[in-house]
Amino acid sequence: MITVPKEHYNLIKKKIKEVPTFVFSVLDSTIKGTVLADSTNYDSLLFHTDSGLYYVAGQLTDELFLKNLVSVFEASVNQGKRFTLFSPTTAWNQAIENHLDKRVRKIHRYAFSFDLITYKNRKRNEISDYDVTKINHYLIEHCLEFDKKYYDEYWGSIGNFLGNGIGFCVKDKEKIISEAVSIFKSNNYAEIDIITDSSYRGKGLASIVAEQFIDYCLSENIQPRWDCDVDNSASINLGSKLGFINPLKYSIYIKK
């Protein structure tokens, strides 16, 4: 495989459409990553974030490309690093399973489409009992879930997140009780990650903080995105109330 130079990233963006948000994050240089290809024709592509997320795209005709994918997997195993591979199609699923055999575990996930009309027509939650504010460095130090380790893993640093990401939280006085942040963001997309304190669940806080997140995205002409595991009924139900519809199933593979 060859490394695609950054000056060709705009060309790659024209070749891909419905891909995970982290792929666009790499192509827009929001986070650090690498794009590998079969040749200068860029028929087959492997996207890689520094956090250990991978995505394959393009044609399946190059056997050498698939063998190189196996080498990438084996290197991650030998180095003790994370390996999470996102697959775009059932054909890629079959190829991945044929080459990585029983060394990976398959997980099914949903990617939703955002429907603005559904979102605008929904009944909004009242926020009079709590404060909603944009996340800053101080709040990250006193966070509920998304701490320095989280931002270091997915964003490279807290500073990069604060400069390029999106985040809001709900507070009960000084206590953070719900958070919604962009696990990934590009120039055009932002994928939502949400957590709510278990003792405050059932109060609609996840909807409240997600609405702040989505409203901000819309004001910046950014499309919010929602993904989750197919068996995460709570996330599916919340997403549907927020206008995320038409789930499209895809597969990811993680090393056992």
C-alpha positions in Angstrom: 0.0 0.0 0.0 1.0 3.6 -0.6 0.4 6.6 1.6 -1.9 9.2 0.1 -0.4 12.7 0.3 -2.5 15.3 2.1 -2.7 17.4 -1.0 -4.8 14.7 -2.6 -7.3 14.5 0.3 -9.8 16.7 -1.6 -9.6 14.2 -4.5 -10.4 11.3 -2.1 -13.3 13.3 -0.6 -14.9 13.3 -4.1 -14.6 9.5 -4.4 -16.4 8.7 -1.1 -19.9 9.5 0.1 -21.5 7.8 3.1 -18.5 7.0 5.4 -18.0 7.3 9.1 -17.4 10.8 10.5 -13.9 10.0 11.6 -13.0 9.4 7.9 -13.9 13.0 7.1 -12.2 14.1 10.3 -8.9 12.7 8.9 -9.5 14.2 5.5 -10.2 17.6 6.9 -7.2 17.3 9.3 -9.4 17.8 12.4 -7.7 14.7 13.9 -4.5 12.9 13.0 -4.6 9.9 10.7 -3.4 8.3 7.6 -4.9 7.3 4.3 -3.5 4.3 2.5 -4.3 3.2 -1.0 -3.6 0.2 -3.4 -2.1 2.5 -6.0 -2.1 6.0 -7.3 -5.5 5.3 -8.9 -6.9 5.1 -5.3 -9.3 2.3 -6.2 -9.0 0.7 -2.7 -8.5 2.8 0.4 -7.7 2.2 4.1 -8.3 5.1 6.5 -6.6 5.0 9.9 -6.9 7.3 12.9 -4.2 7.5 15.5 -6.7 6.1 18.0 -6.9 2.8 16.1 -10.0 3.1 14.0 -9.9 1.9 10.4 -12.2 2.1 7.5 -11.9 0.3 4.1 -13.5 1.6 0.9 -13.5 1.1 -2.8 -12.9 -1.9 -4.9 -12.3 -5.5 -3.7 -10.3 -6.7 -6.7 -6.8 -6.2 -5.3 -5.7 -9.3 -3.3 -2.5 -7.6 -2.3 -4.4 -4.8 -0.7 -6.3 -7.4 1.5 -3.0 -9.1 2.4 -1.6 -5.7 3.4 -4.8 -5.1 5.6 -4.0 -8.4 7.4 -0.4 -7.1 8.0 -1.8 -3.9 9.5 -4.0 -6.0 11.7 -1.1 -8.2 12.8 1.0 -5.2 13.5 -1.6 -3.7 15.8 -1.9 -7.0 17.7 1.9 -7.3 18.1 2.1 -3.7 19.3 -0.9 -4.1 21.7 -2.7 -1.3 20.0 -6.5 -0.9 19.3 -7.9 -2.3 16.0 -11.5 -1.4 15.1 -12.3 -1.9 11.5 -15.4 -0.4 9.9 -16.8 -2.1 6.9 -19.0 -0.4 4.2 -20.7 -3.4 2.5 -21.5 -7.1 2.9 -18.9 -7.8 0.2 -16.2 -6.2 2.3 -17.6 -8.1 5.3 -17.0 -11.3 3.5 -13.5 -10.3 2.4 -12.6 -9.2 6.0 -13.9 -12.4 7.5 -12.1 -14.6 4.9 -8.8 -12.9 5.6 -8.9 -12.2 9.3 -10.9 -15.4 10.1 -11.6 -16.0 13.8 -9.2 -13.4 15.0 -11.8 -10.6 15.0 -15.3 -10.2 16.5 -18.1 -8.8 14.5 -20.4 -6.1 15.9 -23.5 -4.7 14.1 -24.2 -1.0 14.3 -26.7 1.5 12.9 -25.9 4.8 11.2 -28.9 7.2 11.1 -30.0 10.0 8.8 -30.9 13.3 10.3 -34.3 14.7 9.4 -34.6 18.4 10.0 -38.4 18.5 9.8 -38.8 15.8 12.4 -36.4 17.6 14.7 -38.1 21.0 14.3 -41.5 19.5 14.9 -40.6 17.7 18.1 -41.7 18.9 21.5 -38.7 20.4 23.2 -37.8 19.7 26.8 -37.9 22.4 29.5 -34.5 23.2 31.0 -35.6 25.6 33.9 -34.3 23.3 36.7 -30.8 23.0 35.4 -28.0 25.0 33.7 -26.8 24.1 30.1 -23.4 25.4 29.1 -20.7 24.9 26.5 -17.9 22.7 27.7 -14.6 24.3 28.5 -11.3 23.2 30.0 -12.5 23.6 33.6 -15.6 21.5 33.0 -13.5 18.8 31.4 -11.5 18.6 34.6 -14.8 18.0 36.5 -16.5 16.0 33.8 -19.0 13.2 34.2 -17.5 10.8 31.7 -15.6 12.6 28.9 -12.3 13.2 30.6 -8.7 14.0 29.5 -8.1 10.3 28.5 -11.2 10.4 26.2 -10.0 13.6 24.4 -6.5 12.4 24.2 -7.6 9.1 22.6 -10.1 10.5 20.0 -8.8 14.1 19.5 -5.2 13.9 20.4 -5.5 16.5 23.1 -8.0 18.6 25.0 -6.8 21.6 23.2 -7.6 20.2 19.8 -11.1 19.3 21.0 -11.7 22.8 22.4 -10.4 24.3 19.2 -12.2 22.1 16.7 -14.9 20.0 18.5 -18.4 20.7 20.0 -19.5 20.0 23.5 -22.3 20.9 25.9 -23.2 19.8 29.4 -26.1 20.1 31.9 -25.3 21.1 35.5 -27.1 20.7 38.7 -25.5 23.7 40.5 -21.8 22.8 40.1 -22.3 19.1 39.4 -22.2 17.9 35.8 -25.1 15.5 35.2 -25.2 15.1 31.4 -22.8 15.7 28.5 -23.0 15.7 24.7 -19.8 16.0 22.8 -18.5 15.4 19.3 -16.5 12.2 19.4 -15.6 13.1 15.9 -16.1 16.3 13.8 -15.1 17.4 10.3 -15.9 20.5 8.3 -19.4 19.3 7.5 -20.3 16.6 10.1 -20.3 16.0 13.9 -21.0 12.7 15.5 -22.7 12.9 18.9 -21.5 11.0 22.1 -23.8 11.3 25.1 -23.7 10.3 28.8 -26.1 11.1 31.7 -25.5 10.5 35.4 -27.5 7.3 36.3 -29.1 9.0 39.3 -30.6 11.7 37.0 -31.9 9.5 34.2 -35.6 9.7 33.2 -35.6 13.5 33.4 -35.0 14.2 29.7 -31.5 15.5 30.3 -30.0 13.6 27.3 -32.6 15.2 25.0 -31.9 18.7 26.5 -28.1 18.5 26.0 -28.4 16.8 22.6 -30.7 19.7 21.5 -28.1 22.2 22.4 -25.6 20.2 20.4 -27.8 19.9 17.4 -28.9 23.5 17.5 -25.2 24.6 17.5 -24.5 22.3 14.5 -27.4 23.7 12.6 -26.2 27.3 13.3 -22.8 26.4 11.9 -24.2 24.5 8.9 -22.8 21.2 10.3 -24.8 18.0 9.9 -25.2 16.1 13.2 -24.7 12.4 13.1 -25.9 9.5 15.3 -24.5 6.0 15.4 -25.0 3.2 17.9 -25.0 -0.6 18.3 -28.1 -2.3 17.0 -29.0 -3.6 20.5 -28.7 -0.2 22.2 -32.5 0.4 22.4 -32.1 3.5 24.6 -29.9 5.2 22.1 -32.1 4.2 19.2 -35.2 5.6 20.9 -33.5 8.8 21.9 -32.1 9.3 18.5 -35.5 8.8 16.8 -37.0 11.5 19.0 -34.3 13.9 17.9 -34.9 13.3 14.2 -32.4 10.6 13.5 -34.3 8.1 11.2 -33.8 5.4 8.6 -31.1 3.4 10.3 -28.6 1.8 8.0 -26.9 -1.3 9.4 -23.1 -1.8 9.0 -20.5 -3.9 10.6 -17.3 -3.3 12.6 -14.6 -5.8 13.5 -12.5 -5.7 16.6 -9.6 -8.0 17.6 -10.5 -10.7 20.1 
